[in-house]
Amino acid sequence: NNLYIRRTDLRKLSLKVQDERGSLSVLIIALFLITVSLVMITTNIATITLAKRTLTQSAESVAQRGAHFLDEEAYYRGKFNVITMAQNLFGQGPEDPGVPIDCEKAQIGIAEALFDLSKESELLINSGAHHLEVAEISCDGRDLLVALKVEVDLPFQLPFLNLRSVTLISSATTYNQRNNGLYL
């Protein structure tokens, strides 16, 4: 009799295990949660990518503005003159030292460019960016490096990532170069 009860219990248990009612809804809910999480992560990545590209373009424009300031004293006292330029045409002269940058004036130009950027750059502000600042300015008289730093708020804060914002740094280096040719 005891054996009969165990067999009946075993059959009932196997029927319950084989019953698939409700398992599809659990699968759909799990897939829905995974899909929503992936959409949120993709939106965060797209926001970061857009802000990084905009920050890089801003750093390039600020560096270009700073590089436009010519150090006239170094430019006109240099050894690269008409004779050495003519020698270069025949492959015998020294290498062109480039166009020197006035580093002090370049820093003023960078500050002006950042001021203009803060007034006009709605794209960076609309992407949730704030606290735009200069991370580094390096000028050696020939090359000019400008690094900008900004904090970007993420549109979705996922609880399992515990990440509300990302700090981005982008830099650009520029230098002035003469065009090839004969300058008298």
N, C-alpha and C positions, 0 to 999 in steps of 0.2 A: 504494500500500500504506500509505503514511504517512497519507493522507487517510482511509482506511478505519479505521485505529486511532483517529484523532481523532473520527470519527463514533461509534464504539463507546464511547469514553470519555465523549463528550458525552451519549449516551443513558443510560449508567449513572449519570452525574451527575444528569441530569434525573429519573430514576427514584428516586434517593435523596432528592432535594429534594421530590418528590411524596409520598414515604412519610411518613405522619403518625403513625407509631407513637411513643409517648412524649411527644408534644406536649401531650396532654390532662393527663397527670400533672404536667407543669411548670406548666400553667395552674392546676390545682387547688392545688398547693403555693403558688403566688403568691397566689391568692385567700385561702387559709387564713392565710398570714402577714399579709396586709392586714387580714383580719377580726380576728385576734388583736390586732394593733396597735391597731385602732380600739376594740376592747373595753377594752384597757388604758388608752387615752387617755380614753375615756368614763368609766371608773371613777375615774381621777385627777381629771377635771373634776367629777364628782359629789361626791367627797371634799372638794374645794376649796369647792364651792357649799354643802355642808352645814356645813362649818366656818365659812364667811363668814356664813351666816345665824345660826348659833349665837353667833358673836362679836358680830354686830350686836344680837341680843337681849340679850346680856350687857351690852353698852355702854349700851343703853337702860335696862336695869334699874338699873345702877350710877348713871347720870345721874339717874334718877328718885329714887333713894335720896338722892343728894346735894342735890337740889332741895327736899327736904322741910324743910330747916333754914331757918327764918324769921329774918331779921334784924329783931328786934323794935324796936330803937332806930330804925332807918330807917323801919320800917313805921308807927310811931306818931308820928313827928315830921314826916311828909310833909304836903304841902299838900292831899292828897286826903282830904277830910273829909266830914262829912254834908252840908254846904252845897254843896260842889262836886259831890257825888253827886246831890243834888236838881237842881242845874243841868244835870247830864248827862242826867237823865231828860227834860228839855225841850230837849235839844240845844244848850245854851248853855255848858256847863262845859268844863274842860280834859280832855284825854285821860287815861284811867286809867294811872298809871305802873306798874301791876302790883304784884306782891308781891315784896319784896326778899329775896334769898337771902343767908344768912350764909356767906360763902365759906370761912372757916376751919373752921366746923363741917361744911360740905359736904365738904371734903377728908377729914375724919375719917370721915364717913359713907361716902364712896367707898372708903376703905381698909377699913372694916368690910365693905362689900358685896363687895369683891374677895376678902377672906378667906373670907366665906361662899361665894362663887362657887367658889373653889378647892377647898373641901371638898365641895361638892354637885354640881359640874358634871362628871358622868361623860361626858356626850355630847361635850363638847369634847375631853376626854382620850381617849375611845374613837375619835375621828376622827383621831388621830395628832397632835394639837396639843400643843405644849409651849412653855415660856418665855412664859407670859402676862404681859404687863406693860402699864403705863399709858404710852401714847405722849405724851399731852397732857391737861392739865386747864386749862381756861380759865374763869374766873368773873369777871364784871364787876358782880356784885351783882343782876343781873336775869336774865341768861342763864348757863347752865352747859353747857360743852362737855366731854365726856369721850371720848378716843380710846384704844382698846385695840389692842394689837399682839400677834400670836401667830405662831409658826412651825408649819407643818403639814407633816408628812412624807407624801410621796406613796406609795400602796400599791405602785405599779409604777414602777420606774426604767427608762425606755426608753433604750437606749444611744445612739440618734441624737438624743435631746433633751438628755442630760447634765443632768438636773434631778432632784434628790433631795428638795427641800423648797421650800415657798413661804411667804413672809412676808405675812400679811394684816393690814391695819389697818382698823378700823371705828370710826366716831365717831357720837355722838348728842348733840344739843343739846336742852336742855329749859329751860323757864321756868315760873314760877308765874303764874297769871292768875286774877283775880277773876271770879266768875260775875256776870252782869248782874242787877241788882236793887237794892232799896233796903236799905242796911245802916245801922242806927242805932247 
